Amino acid sequence: MTKSIVAEKSYRFAIRVINLYKLLCESKKEYVLSKQLLRSGTAIGALLKEAEHAQSKPDFLNKVNIALKEANEVLYWLMLLKDTDYISQKEFDSIAIDAEELIKMLVSIVKTTKTNLGK
């Protein structure tokens, strides 16, 4: 069985977030904002992994919705890191594109699941 595209992307995104966290801690000595980014950025994939074995469609929907909220939160921490000069605009743009792509995919899954639940 193959992994879903969103699961693969969320895993690769988590690796990028972990690497950014390590860089921020080592080179910028920034620990608070980067820890929040680490938590929310890695939670997306973990929640999707949980959703694979959801007990019901509503449980699945709930887990994907929380993953969506975490992905949106990632953008907040990235904006703060950019606007306080911990990361450059170029660094922000690079990772924010991935976060926004994940958000779009998760929104689509949520909408489709809600539609299917209504039938």
N, C-alpha and C positions, 0 to 999 in steps of 0.2 A: 504494500500500500504506500502511496506517495504522500508526502506532507503537503498541506495546503500552501498556497502561495503566501497568504497572510502570515501563516506560522513561520515560514522560512524568512520572510522579510522582518518579522518581529524579532527573530533570533539574531539575524545579522545586525539589526538596529541595536539590540541589547549589547552586542559585542562592541559596536561603535561607542555607545554610551559608557561602557566600562573603560574603554581606552581613553576617552575624554576625561572621565573621572580620575584615572591614574595620572594623566598629564596635568590636570588642574591641581591635584594634591602635591605632585612632585615638583612641578616647575613654578606654580603660582602660589603655593601654600594656601589654597582655597579649599576649605573642608565642609562648609555648611551648605551652600547652594549646590555644590557638586554632589553632595550626599543625597539631597532631595532629587536631583536629576537622576542619580544612580537608582534610587528606589523606584521612581515612577517609570523610568526608561526600561528597567528590567521586568517590571510588573506586567507590562503589556503581554509579552510572550508567555509568562507564567500563567496569566489568566486565560489565555487562549489554549494553553495546554490543559488547564482544568476543564475548559469548555468542551474539550474532546470527549470527556466522559461525564458530561452533565447528566443529571438524573431525569431531566425532562426538557422540553423545548423552552418553557419559561426560565428554567435554571440556566440553560445555554444562553438565552437572551440576556439574563442578568450578568453573567460573567463577561460576555462580549461588551455589554454596556459599560461595565467597570473598566475594561481594557480601553475602551474609547475615552473615558474620563481621564485615565492615566496618560494616554497619548496626548490629550489636550493639555494636561498639566506639564508635560515635558516641554511644550512650546513656551509656557510661562517661565520655567527655570532657564531655558535657553535665552529668552529675551532678557531676563535679568542678568545673566552672565555676559551677554553682549553689551548691554547698556551700562554695565559697571566695568567694562574693559577687561574682563577675564578671558573672553574669546573675541576674535576679530569678526568683522562683518562676513568675511569670506568663510570662516569656520562655521559661523552661525548658518549662513545660507546653505552650506554643504549638508549639515545634519538636519536642519529644519525642513528641507525638501523631503527627506526620508520620513520625518515625523508627519508631515502633512499628507504624504502618500498613504501612510498607515491609517491616518484619521479617515481619509476618503474610503479606504477599503472597509474599515470597521463600520462606518456609517452605512455603507451599502449592505453589509451583513445584517446590521440591526434592522434596517428598513425591510429587507427581504424576509427576515425571520418574523417581524411583526405582521407583515402581510400574510405569511403562511399560517400564523397563529390565528388570524382573524377568519380563516376559511373553515 
